[in-house]
Amino acid sequence: MTPILVTIILMVFLSFPLTGRAILKSRFHKEVRLLFDRAAPLKDKKFSYDQLEGLPVPVQNYFKHVLEQGQPYISYLRLQHGGWFKTGSDKKAMDIKGEQYFTASRPGFVWKGKTSLFTARDMYMGGKGRLVVSLFSLFKVADQQGPEVDQGELLRWLGESVWFPTNLLPRENLQWSPVDSNRAKLTFTYKGLSVYYIVTFNNNHEVVKLETQRHMEDQGLKPWVGQFSDYRNINGIRVPTVIEASWDLEEGLYTYGHFTVKRFEYDVPRRFP
């Protein structure tokens, strides 16, 4: 093998990681553009206390606590977060950084999370969910799609709406029903798929826990729990900045993700630079 050929082979091999990352970045950017292109802004819609009539008392108290009278409906949200993630109950936690984009008028989100081991892209658009995982940002090791993924991703969009709470106000396909003095049931229906949460509120009228049944890979429906904390005021809206995601299994609670939001921006329908 000639020195020139060896040099060419080495250059291709060494540049491959950069090429792989560039391809993933390009795909992610296209997904974010598509997400925002599909969803129109919510114009001239504002929150009023009159909308709360007939809702369960803890739900009324929640909206009065986190929203101000006259708050315009949020059309878009983008955020950046840190935290840690586990790929199994017997695995060590890995640091993770991510960014996420949401739309309200048409349910949708696109998320990218990156650890030292993998890059994941999670999304819900057009009534379809998808999870793509690439090892070292190079080799695709998972591409999950189908009805079970649709259910899980719609649940994710609905649960993470606590970050833009005008999205949780009652409407034709979103209902609240009473459970007890500090809990209520949230039900949402979209494109023939109905999902729900049992929502727990604390004494400060904040959402602190969501519980539902969600598809766990290869194990069917399992109890899923989301926990929220460290509420802060973002542009006049009180939202949690810490979220933990767990499976409530027979052997105990398995927390696989802990995320801390570092940056919130409302109604900026484009990706971060």
Backbone as JSON, one array per atom type, in Angstrom:
{
  "sequence": "MTPILVTIILMVFLSFPLTGRAILKSRFHKEVRLLFDRAAPLKDKKFSYDQLEGLPVPVQNYFKHVLEQGQPYISYLRLQHGGWFKTGSDKKAMDIKGEQYFTASRPGFVWKGKTSLFTARDMYMGGKGRLVVSLFSLFKVADQQGPEVDQGELLRWLGESVWFPTNLLPRENLQWSPVDSNRAKLTFTYKGLSVYYIVTFNNNHEVVKLETQRHMEDQGLKPWVGQFSDYRNINGIRVPTVIEASWDLEEGLYTYGHFTVKRFEYDVPRRFP",
  "N": [[0.86, -1.2, 0.0], [0.62, 2.14, -0.93], [2.24, 5.12, 0.39], [0.65, 7.4, -0.12], [-1.94, 6.35, -0.45], [-2.34, 5.25, 2.07], [-2.35, 7.59, 3.56], [-4.69, 8.84, 2.57], [-6.68, 7.0, 3.39], [-6.42, 7.21, 6.19], [-7.15, 9.88, 6.53], [-9.84, 9.84, 5.77], [-10.88, 8.1, 7.7], [-10.36, 9.5, 10.08], [-11.87, 11.77, 9.71], [-14.44, 10.86, 9.73], [-15.96, 10.78, 12.22], [-16.51, 13.55, 12.51], [-18.02, 13.99, 10.22], [-20.22, 12.31, 10.74], [-21.34, 13.57, 13.01], [-22.0, 16.0, 11.85], [-24.0, 15.24, 10.05], [-26.01, 14.31, 11.81], [-26.54, 16.7, 13.15], [-27.54, 18.27, 11.05], [-29.89, 16.85, 10.41], [-31.33, 17.15, 12.78], [-31.72, 19.94, 12.83], [-33.37, 20.22, 10.59], [-35.62, 18.85, 11.49], [-36.47, 20.5, 13.59], [-37.13, 22.83, 12.18], [-39.23, 21.83, 10.61], [-41.07, 21.18, 12.6], [-41.81, 23.75, 13.64], [-42.77, 24.93, 11.29], [-45.13, 23.6, 10.89], [-46.94, 24.47, 12.78], [-49.14, 26.99, 13.63], [-49.11, 30.28, 15.14], [-50.76, 31.04, 18.27], [-53.02, 33.31, 18.2], [-54.26, 36.28, 19.78], [-55.34, 35.07, 22.06], [-56.04, 34.92, 25.43], [-55.48, 34.28, 28.9], [-58.05, 33.92, 31.31], [-59.6, 34.25, 34.48], [-62.21, 33.44, 34.37], [-62.24, 31.17, 32.84], [-61.79, 29.11, 34.54], [-63.97, 28.28, 35.89], [-65.88, 25.73, 37.31], [-63.86, 23.86, 37.27], [-61.86, 21.36, 39.03], [-61.03, 22.18, 42.43], [-58.19, 22.16, 43.27], [-57.01, 22.42, 40.75], [-57.96, 24.88, 39.82], [-56.69, 26.54, 41.73], [-54.05, 26.06, 41.06], [-53.74, 27.2, 38.42], [-54.3, 29.87, 39.03], [-52.13, 30.42, 40.56], [-49.84, 30.03, 38.92], [-50.23, 31.5, 36.6], [-50.9, 34.8, 35.37], [-53.74, 36.96, 35.36], [-54.96, 37.64, 32.15], [-52.75, 36.69, 30.81], [-51.14, 36.06, 27.79], [-51.7, 33.31, 25.56], [-49.23, 30.79, 25.2], [-47.42, 30.06, 22.36], [-45.1, 28.8, 21.44], [-42.22, 27.13, 22.72], [-38.85, 27.07, 23.71], [-36.04, 25.43, 25.13], [-33.11, 24.81, 27.16], [-31.2, 22.33, 28.82], [-29.54, 20.68, 31.6], [-28.28, 17.85, 33.46], [-28.73, 14.39, 34.48], [-28.68, 10.97, 33.24], [-29.82, 7.59, 33.04], [-29.26, 4.46, 31.52], [-30.18, 2.07, 32.36], [-31.4, 0.28, 35.26], [-29.32, -0.8, 36.63], [-27.18, 0.61, 35.8], [-24.65, 3.2, 35.7], [-25.22, 6.68, 36.33], [-25.15, 9.11, 33.74], [-23.83, 12.24, 32.75], [-25.87, 14.62, 31.08], [-26.72, 16.78, 28.4], [-29.09, 18.91, 26.88], [-31.45, 20.12, 24.4], [-34.67, 21.48, 23.64], [-37.73, 21.79, 21.83], [-40.99, 23.1, 21.54], [-44.39, 23.03, 20.34], [-47.67, 24.47, 20.5], [-50.24, 24.86, 19.25], [-50.51, 22.79, 17.43], [-49.97, 19.7, 18.68], [-46.68, 19.01, 19.5], [-43.15, 18.27, 19.63], [-39.55, 18.51, 19.62], [-36.63, 16.99, 20.65], [-33.22, 16.92, 21.63], [-30.74, 15.09, 23.18], [-27.55, 14.73, 24.68], [-24.93, 12.64, 25.69], [-21.75, 11.43, 26.95], [-21.64, 9.03, 25.72], [-23.8, 8.56, 23.93], [-26.06, 10.06, 21.5], [-29.33, 11.23, 21.51], [-32.42, 11.6, 19.79], [-35.58, 12.73, 20.22], [-39.02, 12.85, 19.48], [-42.25, 14.27, 18.56], [-44.5, 14.61, 16.11], [-47.09, 15.54, 13.88], [-48.86, 13.69, 14.94], [-47.33, 11.44, 15.33], [-44.82, 9.57, 17.0], [-41.28, 9.34, 17.67], [-38.12, 7.89, 18.39], [-34.72, 8.19, 18.19], [-31.55, 6.82, 18.55], [-28.09, 7.32, 18.65], [-24.92, 5.92, 18.76], [-22.06, 7.35, 20.1], [-22.58, 9.55, 18.51], [-22.47, 8.59, 15.95], [-23.21, 5.9, 15.06], [-26.27, 4.55, 14.37], [-28.25, 3.06, 16.72], [-30.77, 2.59, 17.59], [-34.1, 3.03, 16.52], [-37.01, 3.87, 17.17], [-40.42, 3.5, 16.52], [-44.01, 3.65, 16.04], [-47.3, 2.63, 17.38], [-47.05, 2.39, 20.23], [-44.89, 4.04, 20.79], [-45.94, 6.42, 19.86], [-47.9, 6.88, 21.82], [-46.31, 7.22, 24.14], [-44.76, 9.49, 23.47], [-46.7, 11.46, 23.05], [-47.67, 11.6, 25.63], [-45.38, 12.61, 26.84], [-45.21, 15.19, 25.69], [-47.6, 16.3, 26.71], [-47.24, 16.11, 29.53], [-44.94, 17.68, 29.92], [-45.94, 20.08, 29.4], [-46.3, 21.6, 31.64], [-44.31, 23.42, 31.58], [-45.17, 25.34, 29.87], [-47.82, 26.52, 30.8], [-50.3, 27.55, 29.84], [-51.03, 25.8, 27.95], [-52.29, 23.79, 29.26], [-54.77, 24.58, 29.92], [-58.37, 24.2, 30.03], [-60.1, 22.76, 27.24], [-61.79, 21.65, 24.24], [-60.65, 19.08, 23.71], [-59.19, 18.6, 25.97], [-59.47, 17.82, 29.29], [-60.13, 18.31, 32.77], [-60.71, 16.43, 35.69], [-62.12, 15.75, 38.95], [-60.26, 14.21, 41.66], [-59.3, 14.06, 44.4], [-58.71, 16.16, 47.3], [-56.16, 17.18, 46.72], [-55.47, 16.24, 44.26], [-56.02, 15.67, 40.73], [-57.47, 14.48, 37.67], [-56.06, 14.55, 34.49], [-56.94, 14.59, 31.16], [-56.28, 14.01, 27.76], [-56.99, 14.15, 24.31], [-56.05, 13.26, 21.05], [-55.95, 12.98, 17.6], [-57.35, 10.53, 17.68], [-56.12, 9.21, 19.78], [-56.07, 8.76, 23.22], [-54.78, 10.01, 26.22], [-53.66, 10.15, 29.67], [-53.09, 11.71, 32.9], [-52.69, 11.34, 36.43], [-52.67, 13.97, 38.49], [-50.77, 15.51, 40.97], [-50.91, 18.07, 43.39], [-49.1, 20.41, 45.41], [-49.07, 22.11, 48.66], [-48.5, 24.67, 47.92], [-49.83, 25.04, 45.64], [-48.71, 24.0, 43.33], [-47.85, 21.88, 40.58], [-46.56, 18.81, 41.4], [-46.3, 16.15, 40.93], [-46.79, 13.69, 38.4], [-48.66, 10.92, 37.32], [-49.05, 7.94, 35.46], [-49.92, 5.33, 33.09], [-47.58, 3.92, 31.04], [-46.0, 2.81, 28.02], [-43.37, 0.61, 28.44], [-40.32, -0.3, 27.1], [-40.57, -3.4, 25.52], [-41.95, -4.45, 27.67], [-44.59, -3.86, 28.0], [-47.42, -1.95, 29.31], [-46.53, 0.1, 32.03], [-46.39, 1.51, 35.36], [-45.7, 4.94, 35.4], [-43.87, 7.77, 36.56], [-43.61, 11.24, 36.98], [-41.78, 13.81, 38.5], [-41.77, 17.11, 39.83], [-40.03, 20.13, 40.62], [-38.5, 23.0, 42.31], [-39.67, 25.59, 41.51], [-39.82, 28.51, 39.52], [-40.01, 31.99, 38.58], [-40.68, 32.8, 35.34], [-40.73, 35.17, 33.07], [-43.14, 36.14, 34.21], [-44.54, 33.8, 34.57], [-44.97, 30.92, 36.52], [-42.94, 28.18, 36.73], [-41.69, 24.79, 36.91], [-38.24, 24.0, 37.35], [-36.83, 21.72, 37.63], [-37.02, 18.32, 36.85], [-37.86, 14.92, 37.37], [-37.8, 11.68, 36.01], [-39.35, 8.54, 36.21], [-39.78, 4.95, 36.53], [-42.23, 3.07, 38.13], [-41.69, 0.29, 39.46], [-42.12, -3.22, 40.34], [-39.95, -3.95, 41.89], [-39.24, -1.57, 42.95], [-38.89, 2.08, 42.86], [-37.55, 3.26, 39.92], [-35.54, 5.66, 38.92], [-34.71, 7.21, 36.04], [-34.0, 9.54, 34.81], [-32.89, 12.85, 35.42], [-33.42, 16.15, 35.19], [-32.39, 19.5, 34.77], [-33.54, 22.59, 33.99], [-31.94, 25.11, 32.24], [-32.39, 27.3, 30.69], [-35.1, 29.11, 29.49], [-37.23, 30.07, 26.82], [-39.88, 31.79, 25.48], [-42.14, 31.7, 22.72], [-40.38, 31.94, 20.53], [-39.91, 30.88, 17.6], [-37.71, 29.22, 16.51], [-34.57, 27.5, 16.25], [-31.99, 27.29, 18.8], [-29.01, 29.25, 18.44]],
  "CA": [[0.0, 0.0, 0.0], [1.47, 3.32, -1.07], [2.06, 6.13, 1.43], [-0.44, 8.3, -0.46], [-3.18, 5.64, -0.17], [-2.46, 5.18, 3.54], [-2.73, 8.93, 4.03], [-6.09, 9.07, 2.21], [-7.49, 6.17, 4.28], [-6.39, 7.8, 7.53], [-7.92, 11.12, 6.52], [-11.25, 9.48, 5.74], [-11.23, 7.51, 9.01], [-10.34, 10.52, 11.13], [-12.92, 12.77, 9.47], [-15.75, 10.24, 9.81], [-16.74, 11.27, 13.36], [-16.99, 14.89, 12.23], [-19.07, 13.86, 9.23], [-21.38, 11.75, 11.42], [-21.95, 14.6, 13.84], [-22.59, 17.0, 10.96], [-25.24, 14.67, 9.51], [-27.0, 14.35, 12.89], [-26.89, 18.1, 13.38], [-28.38, 18.71, 9.94], [-31.2, 16.22, 10.55], [-32.0, 17.79, 13.91], [-32.14, 21.27, 12.42], [-34.52, 20.06, 9.69], [-36.77, 18.45, 12.31], [-36.94, 21.68, 14.32], [-37.79, 23.69, 11.2], [-40.51, 21.21, 10.25], [-41.95, 21.34, 13.76], [-42.35, 25.11, 13.7], [-43.51, 25.22, 10.06], [-46.44, 22.95, 10.93], [-47.78, 25.0, 13.86], [-49.39, 28.43, 13.57], [-49.17, 30.9, 16.46], [-52.07, 31.21, 18.91], [-53.18, 34.77, 18.23], [-55.39, 36.93, 20.47], [-55.91, 34.24, 23.11], [-55.51, 35.3, 26.73], [-56.02, 33.56, 30.05], [-58.96, 34.64, 32.19], [-60.1, 33.45, 35.6], [-63.52, 32.9, 34.01], [-62.04, 29.85, 32.25], [-61.58, 28.12, 35.59], [-65.24, 27.91, 36.5], [-66.25, 24.33, 37.2], [-62.71, 22.97, 37.37], [-61.54, 20.95, 40.41], [-60.43, 23.26, 43.21], [-56.72, 22.26, 43.17], [-56.65, 22.87, 39.41], [-58.18, 26.33, 39.82], [-55.64, 27.17, 42.52], [-52.8, 25.94, 40.29], [-53.68, 28.2, 37.36], [-54.22, 31.2, 39.64], [-50.78, 30.57, 41.12], [-48.76, 30.05, 37.93], [-50.53, 32.42, 35.51], [-51.52, 36.06, 35.71], [-54.91, 37.32, 34.57], [-54.6, 38.29, 30.9], [-51.56, 36.09, 30.22], [-51.34, 35.53, 26.44], [-51.39, 31.9, 25.37], [-47.9, 30.54, 24.68], [-47.47, 29.28, 21.12], [-43.88, 28.04, 21.25], [-41.24, 27.14, 23.82], [-37.57, 26.41, 23.51], [-35.31, 25.38, 26.39], [-31.87, 24.05, 27.27], [-31.14, 21.71, 30.15], [-28.48, 19.76, 31.99], [-28.82, 16.78, 34.29], [-28.13, 13.07, 34.3], [-29.55, 9.97, 32.63], [-29.38, 6.21, 33.2], [-29.79, 3.57, 30.49], [-30.68, 0.87, 33.03], [-31.42, 0.43, 36.71], [-28.02, -1.24, 37.15], [-26.15, 1.4, 35.13], [-24.27, 4.46, 36.32], [-25.78, 7.87, 35.73], [-24.27, 9.87, 32.86], [-24.2, 13.64, 32.53], [-26.55, 14.84, 29.81], [-27.11, 18.14, 28.03], [-30.08, 18.82, 25.83], [-32.28, 21.25, 24.02], [-35.99, 20.99, 23.28], [-38.61, 22.76, 21.19], [-42.4, 22.7, 21.66], [-45.46, 23.81, 19.74], [-48.92, 24.3, 21.24], [-51.45, 24.78, 18.43], [-50.5, 21.4, 17.0], [-49.09, 19.04, 19.63], [-45.42, 18.58, 18.92], [-41.86, 18.67, 20.23], [-38.32, 17.86, 19.16], [-35.62, 17.05, 21.71], [-31.93, 16.26, 21.43], [-29.93, 14.96, 24.38], [-26.23, 14.2, 24.36], [-24.03, 12.2, 26.75], [-20.44, 11.03, 26.42], [-21.78, 7.74, 25.04], [-24.79, 8.54, 22.85], [-26.92, 11.2, 21.2], [-30.71, 10.78, 21.28], [-33.39, 12.56, 19.26], [-36.92, 12.3, 20.61], [-39.91, 13.82, 18.83], [-43.65, 13.99, 18.29], [-44.98, 15.52, 15.08], [-48.11, 14.98, 13.03], [-49.48, 12.55, 15.59], [-46.42, 10.3, 15.34], [-43.64, 9.7, 17.84], [-40.07, 8.66, 17.19], [-36.91, 7.99, 19.21], [-33.53, 7.73, 17.47], [-30.36, 6.86, 19.39], [-26.86, 7.09, 17.91], [-23.76, 5.7, 19.62], [-20.95, 8.28, 19.83], [-23.04, 10.43, 17.44], [-22.05, 8.0, 14.68], [-23.86, 4.67, 14.63], [-27.65, 4.46, 14.85], [-28.46, 1.79, 17.42], [-32.2, 2.44, 17.86], [-35.02, 3.91, 15.79], [-38.28, 3.35, 17.64], [-41.63, 4.12, 16.01], [-45.18, 2.79, 16.17], [-48.35, 3.1, 18.29], [-46.58, 2.51, 21.62], [-44.05, 5.24, 20.84], [-46.87, 7.56, 19.73], [-48.51, 7.11, 23.14], [-45.3, 7.74, 25.07], [-44.32, 10.84, 23.11], [-47.8, 12.38, 23.34], [-47.64, 11.79, 27.09], [-44.27, 13.5, 27.17], [-45.61, 16.56, 25.33], [-48.63, 16.76, 27.64], [-46.68, 16.29, 30.87], [-43.98, 18.77, 29.93], [-46.68, 21.34, 29.23], [-46.16, 22.42, 32.85], [-43.36, 24.48, 31.25], [-45.96, 26.4, 29.22], [-49.08, 26.05, 31.38], [-51.52, 27.88, 29.1], [-51.35, 24.6, 27.16], [-53.06, 22.87, 30.1], [-56.11, 25.14, 30.17], [-59.4, 23.31, 29.46], [-60.66, 22.97, 25.9], [-62.62, 20.53, 23.81], [-59.97, 17.78, 23.81], [-58.42, 18.54, 27.22], [-60.39, 17.95, 30.42], [-59.73, 18.03, 34.14], [-61.79, 15.87, 36.52], [-61.66, 15.68, 40.34], [-59.87, 12.96, 42.31], [-59.47, 14.38, 45.82], [-58.41, 17.56, 47.63], [-54.89, 17.64, 46.16], [-55.2, 15.55, 42.99], [-57.03, 15.73, 39.68], [-57.13, 13.7, 36.48], [-55.92, 15.32, 33.26], [-57.13, 13.72, 30.01], [-56.09, 14.71, 26.49], [-57.25, 13.31, 23.16], [-55.52, 13.84, 19.82], [-55.87, 12.04, 16.49], [-57.88, 9.24, 18.09], [-55.36, 8.66, 20.9], [-56.38, 9.41, 24.49], [-53.8, 9.78, 27.27], [-54.08, 10.79, 30.92], [-52.23, 11.75, 34.09], [-53.18, 11.73, 37.75], [-51.79, 15.1, 38.81], [-50.73, 15.86, 42.39], [-50.53, 19.46, 43.68], [-48.67, 20.61, 46.8], [-49.78, 23.19, 49.37], [-48.23, 25.94, 47.24], [-50.64, 25.0, 44.42], [-47.82, 23.66, 42.23], [-47.82, 20.48, 40.14], [-45.34, 18.18, 41.89], [-46.19, 14.76, 40.49], [-47.67, 13.15, 37.38], [-48.64, 9.47, 37.3], [-49.83, 7.36, 34.38], [-49.45, 4.05, 32.57], [-46.85, 4.21, 29.81], [-45.35, 1.63, 27.47], [-41.95, 0.44, 28.7], [-39.82, -1.14, 26.02], [-40.67, -4.86, 25.61], [-42.58, -4.89, 28.92], [-45.98, -3.42, 28.06], [-47.73, -0.78, 30.13], [-45.98, 0.11, 33.38], [-46.6, 2.8, 36.03], [-44.66, 5.95, 35.15], [-43.99, 8.9, 37.48], [-42.79, 12.43, 36.78], [-41.79, 14.68, 39.68], [-41.36, 18.46, 39.46], [-39.64, 20.94, 41.78], [-37.75, 24.24, 42.1], [-40.44, 26.51, 40.69], [-39.28, 29.86, 39.4], [-40.79, 32.91, 37.77], [-40.1, 33.03, 34.02], [-41.6, 36.11, 32.33], [-44.44, 36.21, 34.85], [-45.15, 32.48, 34.65], [-44.23, 30.08, 37.46], [-42.74, 26.86, 36.14], [-40.64, 24.01, 37.56], [-36.97, 23.94, 36.61], [-36.25, 20.39, 37.84], [-37.95, 17.22, 36.62], [-37.32, 13.56, 37.45], [-38.64, 10.7, 35.33], [-39.14, 7.24, 36.87], [-40.71, 3.83, 36.41], [-42.61, 2.54, 39.45], [-41.69, -1.14, 39.2], [-42.34, -4.07, 41.51], [-38.75, -3.94, 42.72], [-39.05, -0.23, 43.51], [-38.87, 3.21, 41.94], [-36.34, 3.37, 39.11], [-35.42, 6.98, 38.33], [-33.74, 7.12, 34.95], [-33.6, 10.84, 34.31], [-32.99, 14.03, 36.3], [-33.1, 17.24, 34.28], [-32.48, 20.86, 35.29], [-33.64, 23.54, 32.88], [-31.03, 26.26, 32.4], [-32.81, 28.44, 29.87], [-36.45, 29.07, 28.9], [-37.59, 31.19, 25.96], [-41.21, 31.61, 24.94], [-42.57, 32.29, 21.46], [-39.26, 32.15, 19.6], [-40.05, 29.65, 16.81], [-36.5, 28.84, 15.77], [-33.63, 26.79, 17.13], [-30.9, 28.06, 19.4], [-27.84, 29.36, 17.55]],
  "C": [[0.89, 1.24, 0.0], [1.22, 4.3, 0.07], [0.88, 7.06, 1.15], [-1.78, 7.65, -0.13], [-3.42, 5.53, 1.33], [-2.93, 6.52, 4.09], [-4.2, 9.21, 3.76], [-7.01, 8.28, 3.14], [-7.55, 6.76, 5.68], [-7.22, 9.07, 7.59], [-9.42, 10.83, 6.54], [-11.69, 8.96, 7.1], [-11.32, 8.58, 10.08], [-11.45, 11.54, 10.95], [-14.3, 12.2, 9.65], [-16.56, 10.69, 11.02], [-17.31, 12.66, 13.12], [-18.14, 14.85, 11.24], [-20.35, 13.34, 9.87], [-22.09, 12.78, 12.26], [-22.63, 15.67, 12.99], [-23.91, 16.52, 10.39], [-26.34, 14.72, 10.57], [-27.47, 15.77, 13.15], [-27.82, 18.62, 12.3], [-29.79, 18.13, 10.06], [-32.0, 16.88, 11.67], [-32.52, 19.16, 13.53], [-33.34, 21.2, 11.48], [-35.78, 19.69, 10.48], [-37.34, 19.64, 13.07], [-37.67, 22.63, 13.37], [-39.17, 23.14, 10.83], [-41.52, 21.35, 11.38], [-42.61, 22.71, 13.76], [-43.16, 25.47, 12.44], [-44.93, 24.68, 10.12], [-47.41, 23.6, 11.91], [-47.91, 26.51, 13.77], [-49.4, 29.0, 14.98], [-50.61, 31.02, 16.96], [-52.29, 32.71, 19.11], [-54.41, 35.17, 19.05], [-56.07, 36.03, 21.49], [-55.24, 34.6, 24.43], [-56.23, 34.54, 27.84], [-56.91, 34.47, 30.87], [-59.42, 33.71, 33.31], [-61.46, 32.83, 35.29], [-63.4, 31.49, 33.43], [-61.97, 28.73, 33.29], [-62.87, 27.65, 36.24], [-65.57, 26.45, 36.24], [-65.09, 23.36, 37.28], [-62.52, 22.52, 38.82], [-60.76, 22.04, 41.14], [-58.9, 23.29, 43.11], [-56.24, 22.72, 41.8], [-56.84, 24.38, 39.29], [-57.06, 27.05, 40.56], [-54.3, 27.14, 41.78], [-52.71, 27.04, 39.24], [-53.61, 29.62, 37.92], [-52.83, 31.49, 40.19], [-49.73, 30.76, 40.03], [-48.98, 31.02, 36.78], [-51.14, 33.71, 36.06], [-52.73, 36.29, 34.82], [-54.46, 38.08, 33.31], [-53.34, 37.74, 30.24], [-51.87, 35.59, 28.81], [-50.98, 34.04, 26.38], [-50.0, 31.77, 24.73], [-48.01, 29.64, 23.46], [-46.28, 28.34, 20.97], [-43.01, 28.14, 22.51], [-39.96, 26.48, 23.34], [-36.8, 26.48, 24.82], [-34.02, 24.58, 26.23], [-31.76, 23.52, 28.69], [-29.83, 20.94, 30.34], [-29.11, 18.63, 32.77], [-28.06, 15.48, 34.12], [-29.17, 12.08, 33.81], [-28.94, 8.59, 32.84], [-30.04, 5.34, 32.13], [-30.3, 2.25, 31.06], [-30.58, 1.04, 34.53], [-30.09, 0.03, 37.34], [-26.86, -0.47, 36.53], [-25.85, 2.67, 35.91], [-24.93, 5.62, 35.58], [-24.71, 8.58, 34.89], [-24.75, 11.3, 32.76], [-24.85, 13.77, 31.15], [-26.84, 16.32, 29.63], [-28.09, 18.04, 26.88], [-30.74, 20.13, 25.51], [-33.59, 20.71, 23.47], [-36.86, 22.13, 22.78], [-40.04, 22.23, 21.2], [-43.28, 23.62, 20.81], [-46.75, 23.48, 20.45], [-50.12, 24.1, 20.34], [-51.61, 23.41, 17.8], [-49.52, 20.68, 17.91], [-47.8, 18.55, 18.96], [-44.22, 19.03, 19.74], [-40.74, 17.93, 19.51], [-37.29, 18.07, 20.26], [-34.36, 16.36, 21.25], [-31.17, 16.26, 22.74], [-28.61, 14.28, 24.05], [-25.47, 13.85, 25.63], [-22.68, 11.87, 26.12], [-20.53, 9.76, 25.59], [-22.71, 7.81, 23.83], [-25.43, 9.91, 22.66], [-28.31, 10.64, 20.89], [-31.54, 11.93, 20.74], [-34.77, 11.97, 19.48], [-37.89, 13.32, 20.03], [-41.34, 13.31, 18.75], [-44.14, 15.03, 17.31], [-46.03, 14.81, 14.24], [-48.78, 13.76, 13.61], [-48.62, 11.32, 15.67], [-45.21, 10.58, 16.22], [-42.47, 8.94, 17.25], [-38.93, 8.91, 18.17], [-35.76, 7.38, 18.43], [-32.33, 7.89, 18.38], [-29.15, 6.49, 18.55], [-25.7, 6.97, 18.89], [-22.62, 6.59, 19.17], [-21.29, 9.24, 18.69], [-22.71, 9.9, 16.06], [-22.97, 6.89, 14.19], [-25.26, 4.59, 15.23], [-27.89, 3.09, 15.44], [-29.92, 1.57, 17.77], [-32.97, 3.46, 17.03], [-36.42, 3.4, 16.07], [-39.44, 4.18, 17.11], [-42.79, 3.15, 16.21], [-46.15, 3.3, 17.21], [-47.89, 3.28, 19.73], [-45.71, 3.75, 21.79], [-44.92, 6.49, 20.72], [-47.47, 7.91, 21.09], [-47.52, 7.75, 24.11], [-44.89, 9.16, 24.76], [-45.44, 11.86, 23.29], [-47.9, 12.64, 24.84], [-46.52, 12.75, 27.49], [-44.64, 14.95, 26.87], [-46.62, 17.11, 26.33], [-48.05, 17.03, 29.02], [-45.74, 17.47, 30.95], [-44.63, 20.12, 29.61], [-46.71, 22.16, 30.51], [-45.16, 23.53, 32.63], [-44.01, 25.59, 30.45], [-47.43, 26.15, 29.57], [-50.36, 26.53, 30.71], [-51.95, 26.69, 28.25], [-52.18, 23.59, 27.95], [-54.44, 23.42, 30.44], [-57.17, 24.3, 29.45], [-59.83, 23.75, 28.07], [-61.35, 21.69, 25.47], [-61.94, 19.17, 24.01], [-59.06, 17.67, 25.02], [-59.36, 18.8, 28.38], [-59.68, 17.63, 31.74], [-60.95, 17.46, 34.89], [-61.26, 15.65, 37.93], [-61.25, 14.27, 40.75], [-60.03, 13.11, 43.81], [-58.97, 15.8, 46.06], [-57.1, 18.06, 47.06], [-54.51, 16.92, 44.87], [-56.35, 15.74, 42.01], [-56.54, 14.9, 38.5], [-57.14, 14.61, 35.25], [-56.02, 14.34, 32.09], [-57.02, 14.55, 28.73], [-56.26, 13.72, 25.35], [-56.78, 14.01, 21.89], [-55.37, 12.75, 18.78], [-56.26, 10.62, 16.9], [-57.16, 8.57, 19.24], [-55.67, 9.45, 22.16], [-55.34, 9.02, 25.54], [-54.23, 10.53, 28.52], [-52.93, 10.84, 31.91], [-53.11, 11.94, 35.33], [-52.18, 12.76, 38.26], [-51.91, 15.43, 40.29], [-50.21, 17.29, 42.56], [-50.09, 19.56, 45.14], [-49.44, 21.77, 47.42], [-49.52, 24.56, 48.78], [-48.96, 26.03, 45.91], [-49.77, 24.78, 43.18], [-47.99, 22.19, 41.86], [-46.5, 19.87, 40.6], [-45.2, 16.73, 41.43], [-47.23, 14.47, 39.4], [-47.53, 11.63, 37.4], [-49.52, 8.96, 36.17], [-49.34, 5.95, 34.09], [-48.83, 4.33, 31.2], [-46.15, 2.94, 29.33], [-43.85, 1.67, 27.77], [-41.43, -0.6, 27.72], [-39.85, -2.63, 26.36], [-41.37, -5.36, 26.88], [-44.03, -4.45, 29.05], [-46.17, -2.18, 28.91], [-47.21, -0.94, 31.55], [-46.28, 1.46, 34.03], [-45.41, 3.73, 35.83], [-44.94, 7.16, 36.04], [-43.06, 10.03, 37.05], [-42.91, 13.33, 37.99], [-41.15, 16.02, 39.34], [-41.04, 19.27, 40.72], [-38.91, 22.2, 41.33], [-38.46, 25.17, 41.12], [-39.81, 27.9, 40.7], [-40.17, 30.69, 38.48], [-40.05, 33.19, 36.46], [-41.09, 33.91, 33.24], [-43.01, 36.13, 32.89], [-45.17, 34.89, 34.97], [-44.31, 31.62, 35.59], [-44.17, 28.65, 36.91], [-41.66, 26.12, 36.91], [-39.38, 24.01, 36.71], [-36.28, 22.59, 36.79], [-37.34, 19.35, 37.61], [-37.2, 15.9, 36.73], [-38.32, 12.6, 36.81], [-38.31, 9.32, 35.86], [-40.17, 6.23, 36.4], [-40.97, 3.29, 37.81], [-42.79, 1.03, 39.3], [-41.88, -1.94, 40.49], [-41.15, -4.05, 42.45], [-38.45, -2.56, 43.31], [-39.01, 0.84, 42.43], [-37.52, 3.3, 41.24], [-36.34, 4.72, 38.41], [-34.32, 6.95, 37.28], [-33.3, 8.47, 34.41], [-33.83, 11.94, 35.32], [-32.5, 15.21, 35.46], [-33.33, 18.59, 34.96], [-32.47, 21.83, 34.13], [-32.78, 24.76, 33.19], [-31.54, 27.51, 31.7], [-34.19, 28.18, 29.29], [-36.59, 30.27, 27.96], [-38.93, 30.88, 25.31], [-41.36, 32.34, 23.6], [-41.41, 32.78, 20.6], [-39.2, 30.89, 18.73], [-38.85, 29.36, 15.9], [-35.54, 28.21, 16.77], [-32.62, 27.75, 17.73], [-29.73, 28.14, 18.44], [-26.73, 28.43, 18.0]]
}
